């Protein structure tokens, strides 16, 4: 009943918001029209916390537009688009209970669920919690029109867990007074009963000083493996109100309800070879699943003074309710169908205040971006036994965890002469973890508090010799605390914090270049050296529950190459390649590869604009072998993808009277290869393989309407 009332309220509020959400802004110049060859327009990126030209920014930044993210895609996983950027490796587990593993230069690779080590933003609002943990629960990729990715240590910009930054922007309101779009799709794989569908309704309205968007969607899948069904329902509403010619107010509301996300678990090699569509026996017997609701609301105010200086204030709040029966056995009193039931009631509040102003009157005067980020999180966590998903009520952990993060920052950009851009900044982060132990039946009070802090900095410079050659160099640092889950998960099942687990720190050195030497060619290249101390690594994983420790150092060194070629009108070829030599240095793991990340990863893309409104797109992805454990044991090294995996899409876009139509058809894993999409790190008993589906066929269409 509570969920029904919540969703009813959400729909009513969202419908009201649909009559409002974004005021007119500068045209988005990120779209790439492959029907002709021309110089690309000057793009600006804001992921660096200050608007900068993409061609000049002295950091490795990639940008994806709406076509990159949506055209003919399922819009179910971010691997569909993000793997088109060099330096980014998204491993799809095809397990909707755990999220995908996103790794940027090795940061995030240790995650066995959720996103770690990276900062995730949606419309400027952090999806990353103060402890560094991120979920993509409130992100509907069918509603995302732009993504900016900053690769490399970024704590001086965004604080804790900023080994890289991914900034999503939802679709802005259409210029018309009213616009409506419906997107529907469905498909299936080769196993009986593995069908899926997704629908989305997107509405836009504009009247006077108020504009708005409303997106409602549902994705439901039977799952290509046993015990892998999922059901996601999302609503996002936005309101933009031009209070005056210089002041803009914003409201963003995101609601998500996922009543089902079954967890099939990882397989052993024997199980994978016998039947990759199967699930781990304990996950079935113990009904491993996830039921989660998450709601987020933000209010923002942006003002420009007569000198063009900008002032921003945003406040936001988040509520998350998680019911999570795991296959992990309880510390005592286990049985064939007895597992650990985790329940978390989460509340988060935060505020961001910043200014972007020029330090002087001249055109060459430096520009300062400065501000303060504040977040506070409270988790009410209980662990108890369950029998095949039925709670037994015998708790063995009951505690309240609080995390507070405070981070003042300042960043300066200066172009003393036309070709040169210099950027530098610093940030101080203070993170406090506090735990109130309410389970005292074991005779121990594990209440505790820990404080972790760091000063982070960056400095970089670029020199524009010409449009075809803009080299840059930078040095930056990152600071990453353990997440609350990592701190409280202890192998003996006891409460309190793991006092032996601390933060890791990183320094990143990078040189690179980008340019468009001729209208038909654009490129980017980056060479980087990363040094991580007190690296947080996974000690072991049992039944979906992982335990962590600090282990010496890692050397994350590599190279990234991006290339776009338009040889003829209507044909664009893309290539993204990442070389990742990530190794442990010192300690018991000296010389071993960092698990979960391939040493070589490449994505080749084809984009076409055909006559009469048709298009054909294809992506071909290659991955070298991956180690599934820190020890690099030979039986746990997963083979490469061989000749690679191909996804292809064909579609048409055009008008039919007052309607805009865009049907499409897609084939994933075109050559029907058997391969492993991801791994569970350090899985107990060799249970590390997370299979990918064989060939998948889907069809869909968008139908749009707008008033003049």
N, C-alpha and C positions, 0 to 999 in steps of 0.2 A: 504494500500500500504506500509506504514512504517513497519508493522509487517511482510509482505511478504519479503521485502528487508532485514530486520533484520535476518529472519530465513534463507534466501538464503545465506547471508554472514556467518551465523553461520555454516551452513552445509559445505561451502567451507573451512572455517578455520578449522573446526573440521576434515574434511577429510585430510587436510594437517597434522593436529596433529596426525591423526591415524597412520602415518608413524613414529611416535615417541611417547614414554611416559615412562617408568620406567626402570632404569638400574638394573642389577642383585643385589639382596640384600640377606640378610640372609634368609634361608628358613623359611616360616611361620609355626610355630609349634602349631598353635591353633587348627588344625583339630583333631577331635576325631574319631578314627576308632573303631567302636563297634564290629568289627568282631573278636576281641581278647581282652583279659583282660591283661593289663600291667600297669606298673607305668607310670603316665602321664609325658611327657617331661617338663622340666623347662620352664615356660612361663614368658615372660617379658611384663610389661605394661608401657606405656609412658604417660597415662592420668595424672600421678602425676608430669609431666613436667621434669621427669628424669627417664631413664630406670631403673626399679627395678623388681626383681623376684616377680611374683604374690604370691608365697608362703610366702614371707617375708614382703611385703609391709604392714605398720602398719595402714592401712585404709581399709574400706569396698569397694572392687573393684570386679566387675563381668566382664566376657569376653564372647562374643558370636562370633562364627566363621561363615563361609559362609553357611555351612549346617544348622546351627541354624537359620540363617536369610532368607534362600532362598529355601531349599529343599522341593519341593511340595507346597510351599506357594504362595499366591496371590501377595506378595510383594507390597501391596497397602498401608498398615498401619503398623506402628511400633509396635502396640500392638501384632501383630502376633508373634514377637520374644522377645520383651523387657519384657513382663510379665513373661518370664521364669526366670527372676532374682529376688531374694528376695529384698524387699525394694523399688521396682519400681512398680507403678500402672499406667497403661495407659488406660484411658477411651476413647473408640472409640465413637464419636458422630455420625458416619456415615453421616456426613455433611461436604462435601469437601470444603465448603466455610470458615470453621472455624479452621481446624487442630484438632488434637487429644489433649486431656488434659493429660500431662505427669506430674506425681507427684512423687517426691523422698523425703521421710520423711516429707511430708506436703508441701514442696516447690514446687511451680507450681500449687497447687490445686485451687488457686483463678481464674485461667485463664478461661475466657469464649470464647476466640479465641486466636490462636497462642500459643506460649509457653512462660511462665513467670518463673522467679526465678531459672532457670537452664542455664548452659552454654552448648551450642551445637557447636561442631567442626566437620568439614569435611576435612580430610587430613590435620589437624592442623590449618585450616583457620576458624576463628569464623563465625558461622551463627547467633551468638547473637550480636545484635547491642549495641552501647555504653549505651543506656538507659535500657538495660536488656531484650529487646524484641527479640524473635527468631521466625523465620519461617522455615518450612521444605520444602519450595518451590523448592529449588535446590537439594534436596536429593531424588534420585531414589533408593529405597531399593533393587531393582534387581541388582544394581551396587555396593552395599556395601558388602565387604567381611569380615569385622571385626567391632565389636563395643566393646568399653571399657566404663564401667560406674563406676564412682566414686560417692559413696553415702555419703551425709553429707556435712556440711558447707565447702566450698572450695574457699572462696574469697581471701585467702592468696596466692592461686595459680593462679586464673583466674579473680579476681576482682568482679565488680558489678554483682549481680544476679547469684551467684554461690552457690546455696543451694545443688547443685550436678552437675556433669559434664558427658555429653555423647559425646564420641569421636568416630566418624565414620571414617572408612578407606575404600576408594574405591578399587576395584580389581586391583592388580598389573599386569604388562605386563607378558604374558606367556613366558616361556623359549625358545619356538620355534621362528624361524624367523617371522612366521605369524600364527595367530590364529583368527578364526571367530566363533561366536556363535549367533544363533538366538533363541529367546525364545518367544513363543506365547501362549496365554491362553484366554479363554472366558467362560462365564457362566451366570447364572441367578438365581433369587429367585423364590418365589411363586406368586408374583404379575405380571400380564401381563404388558409387556413393561418395565421390570427392568433389562434388559440384560446389560452386561459389557464385555469389552475386553481390553487386554493389550498386546503390543508387544515390544520387545527390541532387538536391534542389538548391539552386543559387538565385537569390533575388537581390535586386538593387533598386534604390529609389533616391530621388533628389528633388528637393523643393526649397528654393530660396537659399538660406545659409546652412541648411541641414541636409545631410546625405547619409545613406546607410546601405549596408549589405547584411544578408542573412543566408547562412549555409546550413542545411540539414542533410545528414547522410546516414546510411547504414551499410555495413559490410557483414556478410554472413557466409561462413565456409564450413563445409563438412570436414575439411582437412584431408590432405592426400595420404596421411599416415593414420594408423589406428589412434584413437584417443587424441585427436588434434583439432576438434571442432572449435569455432570461435564466432563471436557475435559482438560487433562494435557499433555503437550508435553515438553520433556526434552532432552538436549544434554549436554554431559560432555566430554571434551577432556583433555588429559594430556600429557606432554612431559617431559622426564628426560634426561639430557645430562651430561655425565661424563666428565667434563672439564679436569680433571686430575685424577690421582689415589686417590687424597685426597679431591677433590672438586666436588660437584654435583649441577647442576642447574636444577630448576623445573619450569614448567608452568602448571597452572590449569585453565581451562575455563569451566564455567557452565552457560547454558542458559535455561530458562524456560518460557513457554508461556501457560497461562491458560485463554483462551477466555471465558470460562463459568464455573461457580461454583455456581449454584443456592442454595439459603439458604431457607430450608423449615421451619426453626424456631422450637421452642420447643412447646410441647403440654401441655394442662391441663390434669388432670386425667380423666375427662369425655371424652375428645377427644381421649385419648389413649385407653380407654376401648372400645369406639365405633369403632375406626379405627386407629390402630397405624401406618398405611401407609399414613395417611393424613398429610397435612401441615397446619401451622397457616394461617388463612384466610387473615390477613394483609400482610403476606409475599407473598402470591399469588397476591393479589390486587395491592401491591406496587412493585411487580417484584423484590424482594430482590435477589441480584446476586453479583458476583465478577468477574472482568476482570483484570488480573494481568500479567505483564511481569517482569522478574527479570534476570539480567545478572551479573555475577561475574567473575573477572579475578585476578589471583594472580601469582606473580613471586617470586621464592625463591632461596637462595644460602646457601649451607651447606659445611663447610670446617672442616677437621680434621688436626691438627698439628702433628708433629712427636711424641709428648708425648701422643697422643690419646685424647687431649682436642677438644671439638666440639664447633663450632661457627655457628649460624644460623641467617639469615636475610630474612624476608619476607615482601613484600608490596602487598596490595590488594585493589581492588575497587569494588563497587557494585552500580548498578542502578536498581531502582524498580519503576514501573509505575502502580498505582492502581486506578481503577474506581469501586466504591463500592456503588450501590444504596441500601440503608438500608430500613427496614420496620419501623425504628424509626421515629416518626413524627417530623417535624420541630418545633421550639419553638413557632411559630405563623403561621397562614395561612394554617392550615392543612385541610385534607379532606380524604374521604375513600381511595383514591389511591395516596395521597400525602405523600411522605416520604423524608428522608434526603439523599442527594447524597454526598458522601465523595470522593474527588479526592486527591491523594498524589503523588507527583513527588519526589522521594527520591534519594539521592546520598550519598554514604559512601566511605570514604578512610581510610586506616589504615596501620600500620606498626608494625612488631614485630622483636625485636632483642634479642638474648639470647646466653648464653654460658654455657657449661657444662664441668667443669674441676675439676681435682683432686688437692686438696690443700696439696701437698707434694708428695714425691717420693715413699713411701711405699705402700704396698697393702692395709693397713688398714687406709691410710690417708683419711680424709673426702672428699666428692665430693660436689662441689658447682654448683648449677644451678641458674643463675641470668639473669635478662634482663629487658626489658621495652616494654610495650604494649601501643599503641596509636591508637585511633579511633576518627573520626569526621564524624558526620552525619548531613545532611541538608534535611529537609522535607518542601516542598512547599505544603501547605494544604489549600483546599477550601471546604466549606460546602455550599450547595445550595438545593433548593427544587427540587423534581422531581415528575413527574406524571407517575406512572406505569413504572418507569425506564427511562423515557424521561426527560432529563435535561431541567429545566425551565429558567436557567440563572439568577435567582434572589438570589444572594449570601447573606448569613448572617454571613459568617466567611471567612476570607482570611488572612492567616498568614504564615510566614516562621519560622520554628522551627529548632534550631541548638543545637546539643549535642556534647560535647567534653569529652573524657575520657582519662586520663593519669594514668598509673599504673606501677611504678617500683616494682620489686619483687626479692626475694632471697630465696633459699631453700637449706638446707644442709642435706646430708645423710652421716651417719657415722656408721661403723661397727668395733668398737674397738676390739671386740673379735668375733669369728666366729658365735656364736648363736645369737648375739645381733645386731639389726639394729635400729638406732635412726634417726628420721627425724624431722626437724623443719624449719620453715620459716616465712616470713612476707612480707606484701605488703601494699603500700599506694595507695589509689585510690582517684583521684580528678575528679569529674564529674560536668560539667557546662551545664546548660540548658539556652538557650537564645531564646526569641520570639520577632519577629518583626511583629506588627499588621498592616496589610495593609487595613483592612476594618474599615473605619472611619465614615461611614454613620450613625452609631448609636450614634455618638457624643462622643465616648470614644476611647482613645488610650490605648490598653491593653498590649503594649509592656512591656516586663519584662525579668528579668534574675535571675536565682537561682543557687547556687553552693552547692554541697553536697560532703562530703569527709569522709574517714574512714581509719583507720589503722587496718588491719586484720592479724591474726597470726594462726599458727598451730604448734603442737608438738605431736609426737607419737613415740612409740617404740614397737618392736616385739622381741620375744625370741623363737628360734627354738629348742624346747626340742627334737623333732624328726620329721620325715616326717608326723607322725600322729597327732602331736599336736604343733601348732604354735600360741600361744596367742598374742594379741596385745592390745594396748590402745592408745587413742588419745584425744586431745582437740583441737577444731578448731572454727573459727568464720566466719560469713558471713555478708555481707553488700548488701542491695538491695534497689535501688532507685525506685520510681514509674517510669513506662515507660512514654514516651512522650504522648501517647494516654491517659493514666490514668491521667496525669497532666492537659491535655487540655480539657478533657470531663467534663463539668460542668452541673449539673441538670437544670440550668436556660438557657442553650444554649449560654451563653456569651463567649467571647474570653478570651485570656490570660491564665495564669496558675492558678490552684487551690492552693492558698497560704496556705491552711490548711492541705495539703497533703505532708508528708515528707517521708524519708527513714525508712525502718525497719532494725533491727539488730538482729543477732542470735548468740548464743553460743551452740556448740554441744559437748557433752561428750559421749565417746563410749568405750566399751570394746568388744572384740570378739576373735574368734579363727577359724582356718581353718586347714585342714590336710587331709592326705590320709593314714589312719591307716593300711589298707590292700589294695591290688591292686584293689579289687572290689568296694571299697567305698571311696568317697571323700565327704567332708562336709565343710560348713562354717556357723558360727553363730555370730550374733552381737546384743548387747543390747545398746540402745542409749537413751540419755536424751537431748532434745532440748529446749532452752529458747529463745523465740522471743519477742522482745520489739517493741512497736509502730507498731504492725502488720498492714500491708495494707490489708484491707478487702473491699469487694464490698458493697456499700451502697444500690444500687438497679440496676435492669436491665430493660430497656424498649425497646422493638422492636429491640433487637440486639445491643443496646448501653448501656454500663455499666458505673457506677459512683462509686468513691472510697473514702475511708477515712482511717485514722489510728485509731485502736481500741485496746488500752491496750496491753495485752500480750497474747501469746499462749504458752502452754506447749506441745511440740511434743515429746512424749515418746513412745518407742516401742521396738520390737524385730524382728529379721530377721533370717530365717533358710533356708539354701540351702543344698540339699542332692542329690548325684548321686550314683546309685547302679547298678552294672553290675553282676547280679546273674549267668548268663550263657553266653557263647559266642554268640554274635549277638543280645543281648537284653540289653538295657539300660533304667533304670527308673530314672526320675528326679522329684524333688519336690522343690517348692519355696513357702515359707509362710511368710507373713508380718502381724504383729500385730501392729496396729497404734492407740494409745490412744492420740489423738490430741484434746486439750481442750483450750477454751478461759479462761483467768485468769484475773479477775478484770473487771471493767467497766460494761456496760449494758449487756454484753453477758457472764458474769461470769459463768463458768461451762458448757457452751454449746459445743457441738461437732463442730469441724472444718468441714464445708460443703464440699461436693464433693469428700470425701475420705472414703472408707469403713474401719471399724475397723479391720476386718479380710479379708484377700485376699490370695488366694492360687492358684497355677497352678501345676497340676500334668502332667507329660509328659512320653510318651512311644516312644522309638526309636528302630527300629529293622533293622538288616541286614539279609535278607532271602536268600535262595539258588538261584542261577541263576541270581543274580543281582537285585532281587526285594527288596522292603522295604515297611514297614507299620509304619507310625507315627501317634500319636494322642496326643492331649492336652485336659485336662479337667480343667476348670476354675471355681472357687467358689468365690463369693463375698457376704459379709454381707450387711446390709442395709446402705443407704447413705442419709444424710440430704441434702436437696437442698437449704436451706437458713440458714443464721447465727442465726436466732431466734429458729431454730429447731422445727418449728411448725409441729404438728403431721400430718396434711394433706400433708405436703411437705417432709415427710420421705419416700424414695423409698425403696420398699421391697428388700430383698436379692434375689439372683439368685436361691434360692431353692436348688435343687439337683445339680445345676451347668450346664455349657454349654460345649459341647464337639465338637471339630473339629478333623477331621480324614483325612489322606492323604495316598494314595498308589501310588507307582511308580516303575519304573525300570530304570536302567542305564547300558549301555553297548555299545559295538562297533559294527558297521556294515560296514565292510571294512575300509575306511579312515574316516568315520564319527563316532562321538560320539552322541548317542541318549539317551534321558532321558524323556520319557512321564510320565505324572502324572495325578491323579484325586483327587479332594478334596471335602469334604462335611463339610461346616461350620454349626454350630448349628444343629448337627446331630439329636437330639431328638425333633427338631422343637419347642423349647420353646419360649414363649412370654416373653420378658424381656426388661428392660430399660438399654441401654448401657452407658449413661452418663446423666448428668443433667446440666441445665443452672442455675447458682447460682442466687438466689434472684430474679427470674423472676417475673415480674409484673403480678398480677392477677392469681398466681399459674401456670403460663406457664413455667414449669421447666423440663418437661420430654423429653428426646431425645431417641426415640426408637431404638432398634437394629433390624435387619432383621430376619425373620424366617429362615428356612433351605435354604442354598445356595449351589448349585452344580456348580463346575467349572472343566474344563479339560484343559490341556496344554502340551507343550513339549519343550524341548531344543534340538537343533541340532547344533553340533559343528564340526569344522574341524581345523586341524593344520598341518603345514609342519614340516618335521623332521629337 
